[in-house]
Amino acid sequence: MMPLSKELFVKDIMNSYVITAPEGITVREAAYKMSKDNVGALVVINEERREALGIITDRDIVLRVVASGKDPDKVLINEVMSSPIEAITPNSSINDAAEKMIKCRVKKLPVVDSNGNLVGIITYSNFLKAYPGYVDVLKELAAMKYSDVESSIEG
């Protein structure tokens, strides 16, 4: 893997401002919030504890609600969100974050503290803004994962 000149941590490149939704709102309310805030995902939280419970994406809404013929005014987001949430801690390396995103096949990773409280989010664009050459690292990681799968199939 291509070495980085300076070790970066998730906290160095994450977004501290996260668009969230309280558990229990309808899918239509979530879709409106995504549209209004121009985002493709909302982290679903318990508002009292600010604990990340799950994540709902525009893709979840299309596949789990619209394509299934469900009423977005009646379906609650906690019924269709991805949960348990795949998350990472602020002190994790960005290499660990990239590997986790590839392994879990996600484009966004909520960042949580040791108590599970939401403190940020990291996305592929964070990697590119912080280190434009990191796209090469991500490609290498993806190729390694792909070759591991090929090896296990052939072996």
C-alpha positions, 0 to 999 in steps of 0.5 A: 500500500502507498505510504502516507507522508503523515498519519491521519486519523478520522478526527482529522478529516471527518465532518463534525456536523452531521445531518441526523433524524430522530428515530420514529419519524416517517420515511416521507419526513426523512426524504423531505429532510434529505432533499432540504439538506441536499444529502443522500443519508441521515444518521438516525439517533436517539435524541436524548443520548445522541446515540447513533442507532442506524443510517437511512439512505436514499437507496434504502428509501427507494428499495425498501419502501418505494419499490416495495409499494409501501406508504412512506407516510406510514413507514417509520425510518427505524423499520427500514434503516440499516442497523446496527450501524457500522461506525468508527471512532475518531482516533481510528486511522484513515486506513482503518476507516477506508478498509472498513468502508470497503469491507462493509460496502458503505460510502459513509461511516458515522463516527462515534465516541466510546459511549456510542454518541455520534460525533461526526461522519466520514465519507469518501469525499473527506478522503479526497479533500484531505489527501487527493492521492488517497484515491489510489490507496482506496483502489489498492485496498479494493483490488486487494479485497477483490484478489482475496476473494478470487484467491478463496474461490480458486483455492 
